[in-house]
Amino acid sequence: MGKNNKKGKKPPASGAAAVKVAKARSEVRDNPFEVKVNKQKFNVLGRKSKHDVGLPGVSKSKALKKRKETLLKEYQQRGKSRIFTDKRFGEYDTKLTPEDKMMKRFAMERQRNVNKKNVYNLNEEEELTHYGQSLSLLEKLNDPVDSDSDTDEQGALSAALTASHFGGGGLLRRKGPSEQKEEEQEKPKTRKELIEELIAKSKSEKRERQSQREKAMVLTEKLDSDWKAIQTLLAHKTPKSERKAEPEKPKPDDYDKIVRELGFEMKAQPSDRMKSEDEIAKEEQERLQKLEAERLRRMRGEDKSKKKSKHISADDLMDGFILDKDDRLMLSYKDGKMNLPESEEADEKNGDMDKKEEDEPVTGNEGSEADEDAADGSEEEEEDDDGNEEEDDEGSDASDNYSDLESNAESAEEDEEEVVKPTKKEKPKQKKAMEAKSELPFTFDVPESQESFQSLLREKTTEQQIVILERIQKCNHPSLAEGNKAKLQKLFGFLLDYIIELAEQETPDLKTVDKLILPLYSLCQMFPETAAECVREALRDISHTLDEAIESKGRAAFPALHVLLYFKIIAILFPTSDFWHPVITPAVTVMSQLLTKCPVSLLEDVAAGLFICSMFLEYVSLSQRFVPEVINFLLGVLHLATPRRPSIGYSVVPPFKHHGKSSELLLTDSDEDVECWKKTQMPLTAINGLNTEDQTEINHFRLTCVAVSLDLVKRCVKMYGSLPAFHEIFNPIFLLIQKHLPRSTYPQEIQDMCQNIVDDIERLGKKPYKPLMFDKQAPVQMKMFTPKVMPVLEFGRKQGCNKVEQERKKLIHKHKREFKGAVREIRRDNQFLARVKLSESMERDASRKRKVKELFNSLSTQEGEWKAMKRKKGK
């Protein structure tokens, strides 16, 4: 403390001042409101406390005094400069002589001026001209008229001088005879004179050009002759035979060829703008509406108004126009047939083709395309028909030279026949009307109910149903009107119910169902949320039906084909590889419930279960998830094909039983049936029941079930071959096929399948795998009784680290403390400046109020004096 007092503090004041300071300090220390005591939680012996007692008032006054001496003065002197800086170059450089200083300063000044001029430099080095004369010479006025020269005979103010300076005096100046002649010559010329002058000018220019061309030809001939004379004196050119063989140029390599090809390659050109979905839908709707209007017009037998022949004037004759053209045909025969022109032959061929098309039925998209082509070309055909009819009428009129000589009776009979029989014009119209009635409409409204939807598709072929659904979607696209979206959302439910109804018939129409999946898929892509909700509702109904049957009877039967068809449709409409999906996940849950809760007692149940297993494998073909229900069901189906034995070496999982009525459901009892069996696909209609009592067909169906189950087992082995628990999963199936399945009684195809499955399981089951084990733990260290010595640091409580880390933490701590102190000082400086600014603004406001008050007082005094003077005058 003594050192600090000696170095930092000022020497004590002498006399009365020292007494005052000591008295003030003692007063402050004695005042309890100016003293702050910092309490400590614990008293430590030997610790010196530096800040046990503080004087916040004294420190605050010191800080305020310091800010007034430093910060306040800087604030008051802001923007003021009282320092003069001598910027003369080399003024205080003793090494430079006065002449050198002057030269340097002159050079710097010139450099400064040059830099300023370069900003607006307008190419001063170039010479500007006007009509070939320099502007600098024109501005100099080298030949001015000098009015002060006494030698000029014209006087001080001559006419030339006034003309050069003032334009000649204007209207007040008299005109000379030469100027009067010029004015007479400048009279306006007539049109004839102007044309003659123009002709003369063009002739003169032509003569000048001709003369220049002749001069150029003469000079060229002269130059050629001179060149021929000089050419002999030049070096003689050796002939090709005497020349040495020049080295051949290197052939271009592949890279050079590609570069040249790229140089001549056609550049990309911008294509037309791609149409949006709304524009495509609108164009498709307009096209279908136009085709529907054409169909209705043909159905009613209406003809379009005939086009009037366009009059061709004599001035509008085309090239190759022949007025008197002979349209007559020469009658000739060849090979017993009459020669016809190409146009008539084409008409006959078209007529034959039309007959063939009428006989053949229109199916699918081809029918729709034919309708569109017919609608597009209907106008041209009608115009041709009208033209042919007119020609026929003219021909009949021309050939009927004796019509006036016929009797009235014959004419009356002909009128009766015309009334009874249709005319030639009416027959094609009736034919076209019948064809138009048989065609499908091109525009459809979305049905509002399931009954109207079924009536719309009933008694229509499959292709026509697909066309109807496509046209409904195109005519009622969501972008064309506001309510179309809700209508098409209902259409998905109607179509799904219609497909299920087709599968629910006694003989399911699976071909039609297969083709109707395509429009169902397009509607699902258009409205995925609505489609998902409809399918989830169907799955919910299946699950409720299954739960109710289990609660009431204790067991449930496999559903029919139209119910199982939902799972196939779901696999087509939605992605099955997702880890979780709002439709696929419930479908998988329902299928697993069917495989585990529905007992197998009939052959129909086996067919339904195998169908569900195949759908399971289709669902997990990409994700390759393990489905234990499929493995257990396939094991149970193969168990149904084995004879009863007391011990089998594997366990059968419900809904299958080890022994029971249906434990030998798939055993065949005839070797002849086994020999005549051929491998075929299992018919889906067998899920609804086998409509036969023939024992041979039943045995064939049993063998087909065994073959299908073996195929599914082979697919499972291939799919799950990489699982670490492969041996444990497929060991029961391996034992069943190896020991219990009567393979020797089966056809050769089934025997080969069994052997392949056994080989695959043996090959994949031999893979080594590590059994599950606990992780090895490190041995626990023995407890040591030696105390752990930690160095106690002088600085705070930062302990438990090496010396370098301690120094780093010290620096971090100091930096934080200094940073906080700097922030605190800046905040207090800002508060001090804010108080100063507030006091200045308050002083300005007070002075302004004072001045305003003084002004009002002076004005009121003047007004009082003026009123007093006014009263005196009034008196």
Summary of the structure (lengths in Angstrom):
residues: 875
radius of gyration: 58.6
end to end distance: 91.7
largest distance: 169.8
contacts: 1857
relative contact order: 0.03
helix: 62%
strand: 1%
